[in-house]
Amino acid sequence: MNPDKPDVTDPWITSADDWPLDLLLELKGATRIAVVIPARNEERTIGGVVRSILDELDVLADEVVVMDSLSSDSTARVAAAAGARVYSMSEVRPDLGIRAGKGEALWKSQFVTNTDVTAFIDADLTEWGPHFLRGVIGPLLADPQVQLCRGFYDRLLDVGGLVTLEGGRVTELVARPWLALFRPGLSGMVQPLAGEWAIRGTMLRSLSIPTGYGVEISTLLDVHARYGIRAIAQVDLGRRAHRHQNIHDLGAMAVEVLAAANRRRFPSGVTEVPHSAVLEDEEVSPHEVLLRSMGEDRQWAVRTIMTDERPPLDTVN
């Protein structure tokens, strides 16, 4: 694909191949770039992810940071041994409280980095390459109008040894239908929930951040609401494989995505996620949703899902 920006209403799309390292170094100038990897119990994959980034992109990334999200395994030790700077979320501004969630890790990473562009990448990748980061960083270095770049790819799903391209179930069943209904101007986003993306530091610091899995949809909607489609780019990263979650965990993820999206549905301001009313004898906060699932024993299991958000970093002392 040609990296020249076309005059269309969909987000600017390029390929990772359009952004070779020598071009990015030429465009980088004095721009400081951080790579942030949120991780929770990813000791099997985090070392390889960090080493690949440092081996190939050390001259591009000024900081490579792993935010350990309260792991119970050796994620932090493995990441540090591979060469990353590692921070536990519990140790970063504990006076502001501690949440367990991907968005919380991304939000708190702002306290320990000082960069103009931040690129995020997931820690559980098994089929990927450092071109993922080259791809999402490139449009931000090439065009000052771009505030956010989101990756997309063929998502591999391994079902009993049969590999298909039907990964990204929450994306296809929740996020993209929601956008088609309520934000059709963003219906051209191939993978709005992709974990590989980059954003300008000034933009990120001005946004409220959901503490869980709503962070990708919230940043997309907020950037679009503020600057329009021209501020958003997409990059084709090829193929991606990672550890998949079970259907009940995906249900919880979907709740977090919908909660963040629904708060941004009305341009007049934030709307609260309604209280879960399925259990009248349960007390829940305005930022809790009770999700029930029935087990094989025909008993209900109740899961409390937090949908709260952190304020923009620019407003935090």
C-alpha positions in Angstrom: 0.0 0.0 0.0 1.1 3.5 -0.7 1.8 5.5 2.5 0.5 8.7 0.8 -2.6 9.7 2.6 -5.7 9.4 0.3 -8.7 11.7 0.2 -11.3 9.3 1.6 -13.6 9.2 4.6 -12.2 6.0 6.0 -9.1 6.1 8.2 -5.7 6.2 6.5 -4.5 2.7 5.8 -0.9 1.7 5.2 1.1 -1.5 5.6 3.8 -2.2 8.1 6.1 -2.7 5.0 5.6 1.0 4.2 7.5 1.9 7.4 11.1 0.4 7.3 13.4 1.2 10.2 15.6 3.6 8.3 12.6 5.7 7.2 11.4 5.8 10.8 14.8 6.9 12.1 14.8 9.6 9.5 11.4 10.8 10.6 12.0 10.4 14.3 14.2 13.4 14.9 14.0 14.4 18.5 10.7 12.6 19.1 10.8 10.4 22.1 9.1 7.0 21.7 8.1 4.6 24.4 7.0 1.0 24.0 4.7 -0.1 26.8 3.7 -3.8 27.3 0.9 -4.5 29.8 1.3 -8.0 31.2 -0.4 -10.3 33.7 0.8 -13.8 34.2 2.6 -14.0 30.8 5.9 -15.6 31.9 5.8 -17.9 28.9 5.8 -15.2 26.2 6.9 -11.9 27.7 10.6 -12.6 27.5 10.5 -13.3 23.8 8.4 -10.2 23.1 10.8 -7.9 25.0 13.9 -9.5 23.4 12.5 -9.1 19.9 11.7 -5.5 20.5 15.2 -4.7 21.9 17.0 -6.7 19.3 15.4 -4.9 16.3 14.0 -1.6 17.6 16.4 -0.5 20.3 17.6 2.5 18.1 14.0 3.6 17.6 12.4 3.1 21.1 13.8 5.3 23.8 12.0 3.3 26.5 10.7 -0.3 26.7 8.5 -0.7 29.7 6.6 -3.7 31.0 3.7 -2.8 33.4 3.1 -5.9 35.5 -0.6 -6.1 36.3 -0.4 -7.9 39.7 1.0 -11.2 38.2 1.2 -14.2 40.4 3.9 -15.9 38.2 7.4 -14.8 37.2 6.3 -12.3 34.5 8.2 -9.4 36.1 11.4 -11.4 36.6 11.4 -12.8 33.1 10.7 -9.3 31.6 13.5 -7.7 33.6 15.9 -10.4 32.6 15.1 -9.8 28.9 16.0 -6.1 29.3 12.8 -4.2 30.0 12.2 -1.7 32.7 9.5 -3.3 34.8 7.0 -1.7 37.1 4.3 -3.3 39.2 1.0 -1.4 39.1 0.9 -1.7 42.9 4.1 0.4 43.2 3.2 3.2 40.8 1.3 6.0 42.6 -0.2 3.6 45.2 -1.8 6.7 46.8 -4.2 6.8 43.8 -5.4 3.2 44.5 -4.7 -0.1 42.8 -7.0 -1.6 40.1 -6.5 -4.9 38.2 -7.0 -4.3 34.5 -5.3 -3.6 31.2 -6.5 0.0 31.1 -5.1 0.6 34.6 -1.7 -0.6 33.4 -1.8 1.7 30.4 -2.9 4.7 32.5 -0.2 4.1 35.2 2.5 3.7 32.5 2.2 7.5 32.0 3.7 8.1 35.4 6.9 6.2 34.5 7.4 7.3 30.9 8.2 10.6 29.4 7.7 10.4 25.7 6.0 12.1 22.7 4.6 8.9 21.2 3.6 5.8 23.1 3.2 2.4 21.4 1.3 -0.4 23.1 1.7 -4.1 22.4 0.2 -7.2 24.1 2.4 -9.5 26.1 0.8 -12.8 25.0 1.8 -12.8 21.4 3.0 -16.1 19.8 3.0 -15.2 16.1 4.1 -11.6 15.4 7.1 -9.4 14.7 8.7 -6.1 15.6 7.1 -4.8 12.4 4.0 -4.5 14.4 5.5 -1.5 16.3 7.1 0.0 13.2 3.7 -0.1 11.6 1.8 1.7 14.3 4.5 4.3 15.0 5.1 5.2 11.4 2.0 7.3 10.6 2.5 9.3 13.8 6.0 10.3 12.8 5.0 11.0 9.2 1.9 13.1 9.7 1.4 15.6 12.7 -2.3 15.4 12.1 -2.5 11.8 13.1 -3.2 11.3 16.8 -3.9 7.6 16.9 -2.8 4.6 14.9 -4.4 1.2 15.3 -3.1 -2.1 13.9 -5.1 -4.8 12.2 -4.2 -8.3 11.1 -5.5 -11.8 10.4 -6.3 -13.2 13.9 -5.5 -16.8 14.2 -7.8 -19.0 16.3 -6.6 -22.5 17.3 -9.6 -24.8 17.9 -8.4 -28.3 18.8 -5.4 -28.0 16.5 -7.5 -26.6 13.6 -6.2 -23.1 12.9 -8.7 -20.6 11.5 -8.9 -16.9 10.8 -11.9 -16.5 13.1 -10.2 -14.9 16.1 -11.3 -11.5 17.4 -14.7 -12.7 18.6 -15.5 -9.6 20.8 -14.4 -7.4 17.9 -16.7 -9.0 15.4 -19.7 -9.7 17.6 -19.6 -6.6 19.8 -17.3 -3.7 18.9 -17.8 -3.5 15.1 -21.6 -3.9 15.3 -21.8 -1.2 18.0 -19.8 1.1 15.7 -21.9 0.4 12.7 -25.0 1.3 14.8 -23.9 4.3 16.7 -20.6 5.6 15.1 -20.9 4.6 11.4 -18.1 7.0 10.7 -15.8 4.5 12.3 -17.2 1.5 10.6 -14.1 1.4 8.5 -12.0 0.4 11.5 -10.9 -3.2 10.8 -10.0 -4.1 14.4 -11.0 -1.3 16.8 -10.0 -3.4 19.8 -6.5 -4.3 18.5 -3.9 -4.3 21.3 -1.2 -3.0 19.0 -1.6 0.8 18.7 0.2 4.1 19.2 -0.9 7.5 20.3 0.6 10.9 20.9 1.5 11.6 24.5 -0.3 14.9 24.6 -3.5 13.1 23.4 -3.2 10.2 25.8 -2.7 12.5 28.8 -6.0 14.4 28.0 -8.2 11.2 27.9 -10.0 9.4 30.7 -9.0 5.7 30.6 -11.2 2.7 31.5 -9.4 0.5 33.9 -10.2 -2.7 32.0 -10.6 -3.8 28.5 -12.6 -0.7 27.4 -9.4 1.2 26.9 -9.1 0.5 23.1 -12.7 1.5 22.2 -12.6 4.5 24.5 -9.4 6.0 23.0 -10.8 5.4 19.5 -14.1 7.1 20.2 -12.5 10.0 22.1 -10.0 10.8 19.4 -12.6 10.6 16.7 -15.0 12.8 18.7 -12.3 15.5 19.2 -10.4 15.5 15.9 -12.4 13.4 13.4 -11.4 10.6 11.1 -8.3 12.4 9.8 -6.6 12.0 13.1 -6.9 8.2 12.9 -4.7 5.8 10.9 -4.7 2.0 10.5 -1.9 -0.3 9.6 -2.0 -3.8 8.1 0.3 -5.9 10.3 -0.2 -9.3 8.5 -1.0 -12.2 10.9 -1.2 -12.4 14.7 -1.6 -15.3 17.1 -1.9 -15.1 20.9 -3.4 -17.0 23.8 -7.2 -17.0 23.6 -9.6 -16.6 26.4 -12.6 -18.8 27.2 -16.1 -17.7 26.3 -17.0 -16.5 29.9 -13.9 -14.3 30.0 -14.8 -12.9 26.6 -18.3 -12.1 28.0 -16.7 -10.1 30.8 -14.5 -8.3 28.2 -17.6 -7.5 26.1 -19.3 -5.9 29.1 -16.3 -3.7 29.7 -16.1 -2.7 26.0 -19.9 -1.9 25.9 -19.7 0.1 29.1 -16.9 2.3 27.8 -18.6 2.7 24.4 -22.0 3.5 25.9 -20.5 6.3 28.1 -19.4 7.9 24.9 -22.6 7.3 22.9 -24.1 10.7 23.8 -22.0 13.7 22.9 -23.5 15.8 25.7 -21.4 13.9 28.2 -20.7 10.8 30.1 -23.6 8.6 30.9 -23.4 6.1 33.7 -23.6 2.4 33.2 -26.9 1.3 34.8 -26.8 -0.7 37.9 -27.1 -4.5 37.4 -30.6 -5.3 38.4 -30.6 -9.0 38.1 -29.9 -9.6 41.8 -32.1 -7.3 43.8 -30.4 -8.3 47.1 -26.9 -7.4 45.9 -25.5 -4.0 46.4 -23.4 -2.7 43.5 -21.7 0.6 42.9 -22.4 2.7 39.8 -19.2 1.2 38.2 -20.0 -2.4 38.9 -21.9 -4.8 36.6 -23.0 -8.3 37.8 -22.7 -10.8 35.0 -24.3 -14.2 35.6 -23.5 -17.5 33.9 -25.0 -20.9 34.5 -22.7 -23.8 35.1 -23.1 -27.5 34.3 -24.5 -28.0 37.8 -27.3 -25.5 36.8 -26.1 -23.1 39.5 -25.5 -19.4 38.8 -22.1 -18.0 39.0 -21.9 -14.3 39.5 -19.0 -12.2 38.3 -18.5 -8.6 39.3 -17.1 -6.5 36.5 -15.6 -3.1 37.2 -16.4 -0.4 34.6 -14.8 2.6 36.2 -12.4 5.0 34.5 -9.3 6.9 35.5 -9.2 10.7 34.9 -7.0 12.3 32.3 -3.4 12.4 33.6 -3.3 16.1 32.9 -5.8 16.6 35.8 -3.9 14.4 38.3 -1.6 16.0 40.8 
